[in-house]
Amino acid sequence: MMRNDGYGCTDNSLMIEIQRISFAMDELRLFIDTHPDCTEAIALFNEYAEKRNELVCRYNSEVMPLSGYAAEQSGKWRWGRAGMLAQGGDK
């Protein structure tokens, strides 16, 4: 179930935006590796890194932690809310 935050942003659209920015950062990393003196690319990378950090923090607090570290800090784990898909054991 997707949650709407009242601003037209659902859990899914927030995650998609994080993925888009992450992809752009990966591409910029590759470019900066071969053009280490390009200040424009470095500035853009830093801008995207700041925006991504804001979105990840928002996702961590509003939806669920994206990493074990964030879950440890917030005390929230998705598994605590999710039902079991299957149960193991001998039959």
Jmol script that loads the backbone (N, CA, C; Angstrom):
load data "model"
ATOM      1  N   MET A   1       0.832  -1.179   0.000  1.00  0.00           N
ATOM      2  CA  MET A   1       0.000   0.000   0.000  1.00  0.00           C
ATOM      3  C   MET A   1       0.875   1.241   0.000  1.00  0.00           C
ATOM      4  N   MET A   2       0.595   2.156  -0.895  1.00  0.00           N
ATOM      5  CA  MET A   2       1.363   3.390  -0.947  1.00  0.00           C
ATOM      6  C   MET A   2       0.686   4.452  -0.114  1.00  0.00           C
ATOM      7  N   ARG A   3       1.491   5.237   0.534  1.00  0.00           N
ATOM      8  CA  ARG A   3       0.990   6.310   1.366  1.00  0.00           C
ATOM      9  C   ARG A   3       1.148   7.626   0.624  1.00  0.00           C
ATOM     10  N   ASN A   4       0.179   8.489   0.776  1.00  0.00           N
ATOM     11  CA  ASN A   4       0.259   9.812   0.170  1.00  0.00           C
ATOM     12  C   ASN A   4       0.520  10.808   1.284  1.00  0.00           C
ATOM     13  N   ASP A   5       1.523  11.673   1.103  1.00  0.00           N
ATOM     14  CA  ASP A   5       1.898  12.600   2.171  1.00  0.00           C
ATOM     15  C   ASP A   5       1.100  13.902   2.152  1.00  0.00           C
ATOM     16  N   GLY A   6       0.086  14.002   1.294  1.00  0.00           N
ATOM     17  CA  GLY A   6      -0.716  15.216   1.242  1.00  0.00           C
ATOM     18  C   GLY A   6      -0.161  16.257   0.282  1.00  0.00           C
ATOM     19  N   TYR A   7       1.025  16.031  -0.222  1.00  0.00           N
ATOM     20  CA  TYR A   7       1.642  16.956  -1.173  1.00  0.00           C
ATOM     21  C   TYR A   7       1.746  16.323  -2.547  1.00  0.00           C
ATOM     22  N   GLY A   8       1.013  15.245  -2.771  1.00  0.00           N
ATOM     23  CA  GLY A   8       1.046  14.575  -4.057  1.00  0.00           C
ATOM     24  C   GLY A   8       2.207  13.610  -4.199  1.00  0.00           C
ATOM     25  N   CYS A   9       2.939  13.370  -3.128  1.00  0.00           N
ATOM     26  CA  CYS A   9       4.104  12.486  -3.178  1.00  0.00           C
ATOM     27  C   CYS A   9       3.774  11.184  -2.462  1.00  0.00           C
ATOM     28  N   THR A  10       3.847  10.093  -3.173  1.00  0.00           N
ATOM     29  CA  THR A  10       3.621   8.791  -2.561  1.00  0.00           C
ATOM     30  C   THR A  10       4.968   8.174  -2.227  1.00  0.00           C
ATOM     31  N   ASP A  11       4.941   7.107  -1.425  1.00  0.00           N
ATOM     32  CA  ASP A  11       6.167   6.380  -1.094  1.00  0.00           C
ATOM     33  C   ASP A  11       6.919   6.023  -2.366  1.00  0.00           C
ATOM     34  N   ASN A  12       6.178   5.549  -3.364  1.00  0.00           N
ATOM     35  CA  ASN A  12       6.789   5.100  -4.605  1.00  0.00           C
ATOM     36  C   ASN A  12       7.444   6.256  -5.363  1.00  0.00           C
ATOM     37  N   SER A  13       6.794   7.400  -5.441  1.00  0.00           N
ATOM     38  CA  SER A  13       7.381   8.515  -6.185  1.00  0.00           C
ATOM     39  C   SER A  13       8.609   9.067  -5.469  1.00  0.00           C
ATOM     40  N   LEU A  14       8.627   9.012  -4.155  1.00  0.00           N
ATOM     41  CA  LEU A  14       9.799   9.442  -3.394  1.00  0.00           C
ATOM     42  C   LEU A  14      10.975   8.508  -3.673  1.00  0.00           C
ATOM     43  N   MET A  15      10.720   7.212  -3.703  1.00  0.00           N
ATOM     44  CA  MET A  15      11.772   6.241  -3.997  1.00  0.00           C
ATOM     45  C   MET A  15      12.281   6.409  -5.430  1.00  0.00           C
ATOM     46  N   ILE A  16      11.394   6.661  -6.360  1.00  0.00           N
ATOM     47  CA  ILE A  16      11.806   6.868  -7.759  1.00  0.00           C
ATOM     48  C   ILE A  16      12.713   8.094  -7.866  1.00  0.00           C
ATOM     49  N   GLU A  17      12.389   9.152  -7.151  1.00  0.00           N
ATOM     50  CA  GLU A  17      13.233  10.353  -7.184  1.00  0.00           C
ATOM     51  C   GLU A  17      14.610  10.062  -6.585  1.00  0.00           C
ATOM     52  N   ILE A  18      14.667   9.293  -5.518  1.00  0.00           N
ATOM     53  CA  ILE A  18      15.955   8.897  -4.930  1.00  0.00           C
ATOM     54  C   ILE A  18      16.761   8.096  -5.949  1.00  0.00           C
ATOM     55  N   GLN A  19      16.108   7.192  -6.654  1.00  0.00           N
ATOM     56  CA  GLN A  19      16.796   6.379  -7.656  1.00  0.00           C
ATOM     57  C   GLN A  19      17.290   7.228  -8.823  1.00  0.00           C
ATOM     58  N   ARG A  20      16.508   8.190  -9.258  1.00  0.00           N
ATOM     59  CA  ARG A  20      16.926   9.071 -10.358  1.00  0.00           C
ATOM     60  C   ARG A  20      18.179   9.862  -9.985  1.00  0.00           C
ATOM     61  N   ILE A  21      18.154  10.446  -8.799  1.00  0.00           N
ATOM     62  CA  ILE A  21      19.303  11.234  -8.357  1.00  0.00           C
ATOM     63  C   ILE A  21      20.518  10.332  -8.165  1.00  0.00           C
ATOM     64  N   SER A  22      20.307   9.131  -7.633  1.00  0.00           N
ATOM     65  CA  SER A  22      21.410   8.190  -7.442  1.00  0.00           C
ATOM     66  C   SER A  22      22.037   7.817  -8.779  1.00  0.00           C
ATOM     67  N   PHE A  23      21.215   7.595  -9.791  1.00  0.00           N
ATOM     68  CA  PHE A  23      21.729   7.267 -11.118  1.00  0.00           C
ATOM     69  C   PHE A  23      22.564   8.415 -11.670  1.00  0.00           C
ATOM     70  N   ALA A  24      22.048   9.634 -11.552  1.00  0.00           N
ATOM     71  CA  ALA A  24      22.784  10.806 -12.039  1.00  0.00           C
ATOM     72  C   ALA A  24      24.120  10.947 -11.305  1.00  0.00           C
ATOM     73  N   MET A  25      24.126  10.662 -10.009  1.00  0.00           N
ATOM     74  CA  MET A  25      25.369  10.733  -9.238  1.00  0.00           C
ATOM     75  C   MET A  25      26.361   9.671  -9.706  1.00  0.00           C
ATOM     76  N   ASP A  26      25.877   8.478 -10.017  1.00  0.00           N
ATOM     77  CA  ASP A  26      26.762   7.420 -10.534  1.00  0.00           C
ATOM     78  C   ASP A  26      27.405   7.849 -11.846  1.00  0.00           C
ATOM     79  N   GLU A  27      26.607   8.435 -12.737  1.00  0.00           N
ATOM     80  CA  GLU A  27      27.133   8.899 -14.011  1.00  0.00           C
ATOM     81  C   GLU A  27      28.151  10.031 -13.809  1.00  0.00           C
ATOM     82  N   LEU A  28      27.846  10.923 -12.900  1.00  0.00           N
ATOM     83  CA  LEU A  28      28.782  12.015 -12.623  1.00  0.00           C
ATOM     84  C   LEU A  28      30.090  11.494 -12.029  1.00  0.00           C
ATOM     85  N   ARG A  29      30.004  10.467 -11.172  1.00  0.00           N
ATOM     86  CA  ARG A  29      31.219   9.864 -10.615  1.00  0.00           C
ATOM     87  C   ARG A  29      32.125   9.352 -11.733  1.00  0.00           C
ATOM     88  N   LEU A  30      31.533   8.676 -12.707  1.00  0.00           N
ATOM     89  CA  LEU A  30      32.311   8.162 -13.832  1.00  0.00           C
ATOM     90  C   LEU A  30      32.961   9.305 -14.619  1.00  0.00           C
ATOM     91  N   PHE A  31      32.201  10.363 -14.848  1.00  0.00           N
ATOM     92  CA  PHE A  31      32.728  11.511 -15.581  1.00  0.00           C
ATOM     93  C   PHE A  31      33.858  12.173 -14.796  1.00  0.00           C
ATOM     94  N   ILE A  32      33.665  12.350 -13.496  1.00  0.00           N
ATOM     95  CA  ILE A  32      34.665  13.012 -12.665  1.00  0.00           C
ATOM     96  C   ILE A  32      35.943  12.170 -12.577  1.00  0.00           C
ATOM     97  N   ASP A  33      35.803  10.852 -12.636  1.00  0.00           N
ATOM     98  CA  ASP A  33      36.996   9.993 -12.643  1.00  0.00           C
ATOM     99  C   ASP A  33      37.912  10.314 -13.811  1.00  0.00           C
ATOM    100  N   THR A  34      37.325  10.652 -14.949  1.00  0.00           N
ATOM    101  CA  THR A  34      38.132  10.939 -16.145  1.00  0.00           C
ATOM    102  C   THR A  34      38.349  12.432 -16.363  1.00  0.00           C
ATOM    103  N   HIS A  35      37.618  13.267 -15.621  1.00  0.00           N
ATOM    104  CA  HIS A  35      37.747  14.725 -15.732  1.00  0.00           C
ATOM    105  C   HIS A  35      37.815  15.330 -14.320  1.00  0.00           C
ATOM    106  N   PRO A  36      38.856  15.009 -13.565  1.00  0.00           N
ATOM    107  CA  PRO A  36      38.905  15.421 -12.151  1.00  0.00           C
ATOM    108  C   PRO A  36      38.986  16.931 -11.923  1.00  0.00           C
ATOM    109  N   ASP A  37      39.300  17.691 -12.946  1.00  0.00           N
ATOM    110  CA  ASP A  37      39.399  19.143 -12.790  1.00  0.00           C
ATOM    111  C   ASP A  37      38.141  19.893 -13.210  1.00  0.00           C
ATOM    112  N   CYS A  38      37.088  19.169 -13.567  1.00  0.00           N
ATOM    113  CA  CYS A  38      35.849  19.804 -14.020  1.00  0.00           C
ATOM    114  C   CYS A  38      35.045  20.271 -12.801  1.00  0.00           C
ATOM    115  N   THR A  39      35.191  21.520 -12.471  1.00  0.00           N
ATOM    116  CA  THR A  39      34.526  22.064 -11.283  1.00  0.00           C
ATOM    117  C   THR A  39      33.005  22.085 -11.434  1.00  0.00           C
ATOM    118  N   GLU A  40      32.530  22.233 -12.664  1.00  0.00           N
ATOM    119  CA  GLU A  40      31.085  22.236 -12.905  1.00  0.00           C
ATOM    120  C   GLU A  40      30.474  20.872 -12.558  1.00  0.00           C
ATOM    121  N   ALA A  41      31.135  19.792 -12.961  1.00  0.00           N
ATOM    122  CA  ALA A  41      30.639  18.443 -12.660  1.00  0.00           C
ATOM    123  C   ALA A  41      30.708  18.160 -11.167  1.00  0.00           C
ATOM    124  N   ILE A  42      31.763  18.602 -10.530  1.00  0.00           N
ATOM    125  CA  ILE A  42      31.914  18.398  -9.085  1.00  0.00           C
ATOM    126  C   ILE A  42      30.830  19.158  -8.329  1.00  0.00           C
ATOM    127  N   ALA A  43      30.555  20.383  -8.736  1.00  0.00           N
ATOM    128  CA  ALA A  43      29.508  21.184  -8.091  1.00  0.00           C
ATOM    129  C   ALA A  43      28.139  20.526  -8.270  1.00  0.00           C
ATOM    130  N   LEU A  44      27.878  20.018  -9.475  1.00  0.00           N
ATOM    131  CA  LEU A  44      26.594  19.355  -9.728  1.00  0.00           C
ATOM    132  C   LEU A  44      26.479  18.085  -8.895  1.00  0.00           C
ATOM    133  N   PHE A  45      27.561  17.313  -8.801  1.00  0.00           N
ATOM    134  CA  PHE A  45      27.562  16.115  -7.974  1.00  0.00           C
ATOM    135  C   PHE A  45      27.242  16.473  -6.521  1.00  0.00           C
ATOM    136  N   ASN A  46      27.882  17.503  -6.003  1.00  0.00           N
ATOM    137  CA  ASN A  46      27.637  17.918  -4.616  1.00  0.00           C
ATOM    138  C   ASN A  46      26.199  18.383  -4.404  1.00  0.00           C
ATOM    139  N   GLU A  47      25.643  19.059  -5.391  1.00  0.00           N
ATOM    140  CA  GLU A  47      24.243  19.498  -5.318  1.00  0.00           C
ATOM    141  C   GLU A  47      23.309  18.282  -5.254  1.00  0.00           C
ATOM    142  N   TYR A  48      23.572  17.296  -6.131  1.00  0.00           N
ATOM    143  CA  TYR A  48      22.754  16.081  -6.135  1.00  0.00           C
ATOM    144  C   TYR A  48      22.925  15.290  -4.838  1.00  0.00           C
ATOM    145  N   ALA A  49      24.132  15.256  -4.316  1.00  0.00           N
ATOM    146  CA  ALA A  49      24.384  14.519  -3.068  1.00  0.00           C
ATOM    147  C   ALA A  49      23.593  15.124  -1.911  1.00  0.00           C
ATOM    148  N   GLU A  50      23.542  16.434  -1.866  1.00  0.00           N
ATOM    149  CA  GLU A  50      22.777  17.110  -0.809  1.00  0.00           C
ATOM    150  C   GLU A  50      21.283  16.814  -0.947  1.00  0.00           C
ATOM    151  N   LYS A  51      20.769  16.908  -2.175  1.00  0.00           N
ATOM    152  CA  LYS A  51      19.345  16.637  -2.424  1.00  0.00           C
ATOM    153  C   LYS A  51      19.010  15.182  -2.098  1.00  0.00           C
ATOM    154  N   ARG A  52      19.891  14.243  -2.518  1.00  0.00           N
ATOM    155  CA  ARG A  52      19.657  12.826  -2.248  1.00  0.00           C
ATOM    156  C   ARG A  52      19.635  12.569  -0.742  1.00  0.00           C
ATOM    157  N   ASN A  53      20.541  13.191  -0.014  1.00  0.00           N
ATOM    158  CA  ASN A  53      20.583  13.019   1.433  1.00  0.00           C
ATOM    159  C   ASN A  53      19.281  13.491   2.080  1.00  0.00           C
ATOM    160  N   GLU A  54      18.761  14.618   1.614  1.00  0.00           N
ATOM    161  CA  GLU A  54      17.487  15.130   2.138  1.00  0.00           C
ATOM    162  C   GLU A  54      16.348  14.143   1.868  1.00  0.00           C
ATOM    163  N   LEU A  55      16.302  13.608   0.647  1.00  0.00           N
ATOM    164  CA  LEU A  55      15.236  12.670   0.285  1.00  0.00           C
ATOM    165  C   LEU A  55      15.348  11.358   1.063  1.00  0.00           C
ATOM    166  N   VAL A  56      16.582  10.868   1.234  1.00  0.00           N
ATOM    167  CA  VAL A  56      16.779   9.624   1.982  1.00  0.00           C
ATOM    168  C   VAL A  56      16.378   9.824   3.438  1.00  0.00           C
ATOM    169  N   CYS A  57      16.738  10.946   4.025  1.00  0.00           N
ATOM    170  CA  CYS A  57      16.339  11.230   5.410  1.00  0.00           C
ATOM    171  C   CYS A  57      14.823  11.289   5.530  1.00  0.00           C
ATOM    172  N   ARG A  58      14.190  11.909   4.560  1.00  0.00           N
ATOM    173  CA  ARG A  58      12.723  11.988   4.558  1.00  0.00           C
ATOM    174  C   ARG A  58      12.113  10.592   4.440  1.00  0.00           C
ATOM    175  N   TYR A  59      12.647   9.783   3.524  1.00  0.00           N
ATOM    176  CA  TYR A  59      12.139   8.420   3.339  1.00  0.00           C
ATOM    177  C   TYR A  59      12.353   7.603   4.611  1.00  0.00           C
ATOM    178  N   ASN A  60      13.531   7.733   5.227  1.00  0.00           N
ATOM    179  CA  ASN A  60      13.823   7.003   6.460  1.00  0.00           C
ATOM    180  C   ASN A  60      12.826   7.331   7.566  1.00  0.00           C
ATOM    181  N   SER A  61      12.457   8.587   7.685  1.00  0.00           N
ATOM    182  CA  SER A  61      11.564   8.975   8.772  1.00  0.00           C
ATOM    183  C   SER A  61      10.087   8.770   8.460  1.00  0.00           C
ATOM    184  N   GLU A  62       9.700   8.920   7.191  1.00  0.00           N
ATOM    185  CA  GLU A  62       8.281   8.845   6.850  1.00  0.00           C
ATOM    186  C   GLU A  62       7.820   7.468   6.377  1.00  0.00           C
ATOM    187  N   VAL A  63       8.709   6.698   5.783  1.00  0.00           N
ATOM    188  CA  VAL A  63       8.289   5.427   5.193  1.00  0.00           C
ATOM    189  C   VAL A  63       8.902   4.269   5.952  1.00  0.00           C
ATOM    190  N   MET A  64      10.189   4.039   5.718  1.00  0.00           N
ATOM    191  CA  MET A  64      10.932   2.990   6.413  1.00  0.00           C
ATOM    192  C   MET A  64      12.411   3.226   6.178  1.00  0.00           C
ATOM    193  N   PRO A  65      13.255   2.705   7.051  1.00  0.00           N
ATOM    194  CA  PRO A  65      14.695   2.890   6.867  1.00  0.00           C
ATOM    195  C   PRO A  65      15.194   2.220   5.593  1.00  0.00           C
ATOM    196  N   LEU A  66      16.110   2.883   4.901  1.00  0.00           N
ATOM    197  CA  LEU A  66      16.705   2.319   3.701  1.00  0.00           C
ATOM    198  C   LEU A  66      17.975   1.535   4.010  1.00  0.00           C
ATOM    199  N   SER A  67      18.469   1.655   5.223  1.00  0.00           N
ATOM    200  CA  SER A  67      19.680   0.926   5.589  1.00  0.00           C
ATOM    201  C   SER A  67      19.559   0.419   7.019  1.00  0.00           C
ATOM    202  N   GLY A  68      20.394  -0.554   7.350  1.00  0.00           N
ATOM    203  CA  GLY A  68      20.414  -1.075   8.703  1.00  0.00           C
ATOM    204  C   GLY A  68      20.790  -0.007   9.708  1.00  0.00           C
ATOM    205  N   TYR A  69      21.710   0.874   9.318  1.00  0.00           N
ATOM    206  CA  TYR A  69      22.123   1.950  10.216  1.00  0.00           C
ATOM    207  C   TYR A  69      20.948   2.868  10.536  1.00  0.00           C
ATOM    208  N   ALA A  70      20.182   3.234   9.519  1.00  0.00           N
ATOM    209  CA  ALA A  70      19.032   4.119   9.734  1.00  0.00           C
ATOM    210  C   ALA A  70      17.988   3.436  10.596  1.00  0.00           C
ATOM    211  N   ALA A  71      17.781   2.137  10.389  1.00  0.00           N
ATOM    212  CA  ALA A  71      16.809   1.404  11.192  1.00  0.00           C
ATOM    213  C   ALA A  71      17.258   1.335  12.640  1.00  0.00           C
ATOM    214  N   GLU A  72      18.548   1.134  12.838  1.00  0.00           N
ATOM    215  CA  GLU A  72      19.098   1.067  14.185  1.00  0.00           C
ATOM    216  C   GLU A  72      18.892   2.389  14.911  1.00  0.00           C
ATOM    217  N   GLN A  73      19.069   3.491  14.192  1.00  0.00           N
ATOM    218  CA  GLN A  73      18.911   4.819  14.777  1.00  0.00           C
ATOM    219  C   GLN A  73      17.448   5.144  15.084  1.00  0.00           C
ATOM    220  N   SER A  74      16.541   4.711  14.209  1.00  0.00           N
ATOM    221  CA  SER A  74      15.141   5.074  14.369  1.00  0.00           C
ATOM    222  C   SER A  74      14.335   4.039  15.143  1.00  0.00           C
ATOM    223  N   GLY A  75      14.854   2.818  15.221  1.00  0.00           N
ATOM    224  CA  GLY A  75      14.108   1.746  15.874  1.00  0.00           C
ATOM    225  C   GLY A  75      13.007   1.185  14.996  1.00  0.00           C
ATOM    226  N   LYS A  76      12.954   1.578  13.720  1.00  0.00           N
ATOM    227  CA  LYS A  76      11.904   1.116  12.806  1.00  0.00           C
ATOM    228  C   LYS A  76      12.468   0.067  11.852  1.00  0.00           C
ATOM    229  N   TRP A  77      11.816  -1.052  11.760  1.00  0.00           N
ATOM    230  CA  TRP A  77      12.141  -2.080  10.777  1.00  0.00           C
ATOM    231  C   TRP A  77      10.863  -2.452  10.069  1.00  0.00           C
ATOM    232  N   ARG A  78      10.903  -2.573   8.778  1.00  0.00           N
ATOM    233  CA  ARG A  78       9.722  -2.928   8.010  1.00  0.00           C
ATOM    234  C   ARG A  78       9.209  -4.307   8.405  1.00  0.00           C
ATOM    235  N   TRP A  79      10.128  -5.203   8.726  1.00  0.00           N
ATOM    236  CA  TRP A  79       9.726  -6.570   9.033  1.00  0.00           C
ATOM    237  C   TRP A  79       8.794  -6.635  10.229  1.00  0.00           C
ATOM    238  N   GLY A  80       8.862  -5.655  11.105  1.00  0.00           N
ATOM    239  CA  GLY A  80       7.983  -5.641  12.258  1.00  0.00           C
ATOM    240  C   GLY A  80       6.535  -5.402  11.874  1.00  0.00           C
ATOM    241  N   ARG A  81       6.291  -4.763  10.729  1.00  0.00           N
ATOM    242  CA  ARG A  81       4.936  -4.459  10.282  1.00  0.00           C
ATOM    243  C   ARG A  81       4.442  -5.446   9.240  1.00  0.00           C
ATOM    244  N   ALA A  82       5.370  -6.107   8.564  1.00  0.00           N
ATOM    245  CA  ALA A  82       4.990  -6.991   7.458  1.00  0.00           C
ATOM    246  C   ALA A  82       4.624  -8.379   7.962  1.00  0.00           C
ATOM    247  N   GLY A  83       3.693  -8.998   7.294  1.00  0.00           N
ATOM    248  CA  GLY A  83       3.323 -10.367   7.629  1.00  0.00           C
ATOM    249  C   GLY A  83       4.287 -11.344   6.995  1.00  0.00           C
ATOM    250  N   MET A  84       4.272 -12.550   7.473  1.00  0.00           N
ATOM    251  CA  MET A  84       5.130 -13.595   6.920  1.00  0.00           C
ATOM    252  C   MET A  84       4.565 -14.045   5.583  1.00  0.00           C
ATOM    253  N   LEU A  85       5.417 -14.149   4.592  1.00  0.00           N
ATOM    254  CA  LEU A  85       4.970 -14.638   3.293  1.00  0.00           C
ATOM    255  C   LEU A  85       4.845 -16.159   3.289  1.00  0.00           C
ATOM    256  N   ALA A  86       5.748 -16.813   3.996  1.00  0.00           N
ATOM    257  CA  ALA A  86       5.719 -18.265   4.079  1.00  0.00           C
ATOM    258  C   ALA A  86       6.337 -18.660   5.400  1.00  0.00           C
ATOM    259  N   GLN A  87       5.963 -19.832   5.869  1.00  0.00           N
ATOM    260  CA  GLN A  87       6.529 -20.308   7.110  1.00  0.00           C
ATOM    261  C   GLN A  87       7.364 -21.545   6.816  1.00  0.00           C
ATOM    262  N   GLY A  88       8.536 -21.559   7.381  1.00  0.00           N
ATOM    263  CA  GLY A  88       9.432 -22.688   7.172  1.00  0.00           C
ATOM    264  C   GLY A  88       9.141 -23.811   8.141  1.00  0.00           C
ATOM    265  N   GLY A  89       9.969 -24.822   8.080  1.00  0.00           N
ATOM    266  CA  GLY A  89       9.837 -25.936   8.996  1.00  0.00           C
ATOM    267  C   GLY A  89       9.620 -27.237   8.243  1.00  0.00           C
ATOM    268  N   ASP A  90       9.753 -28.281   8.975  1.00  0.00           N
ATOM    269  CA  ASP A  90       9.582 -29.616   8.380  1.00  0.00           C
ATOM    270  C   ASP A  90       8.114 -29.952   8.269  1.00  0.00           C
ATOM    271  N   LYS A  91       7.791 -30.658   7.189  1.00  0.00           N
ATOM    272  CA  LYS A  91       6.403 -31.112   6.996  1.00  0.00           C
ATOM    273  C   LYS A  91       6.387 -32.594   6.892  1.00  0.00           C
TER     274      LYS A  91
END
end "model"
wireframe off; spacefill off
backbone 0.3
color backbone group
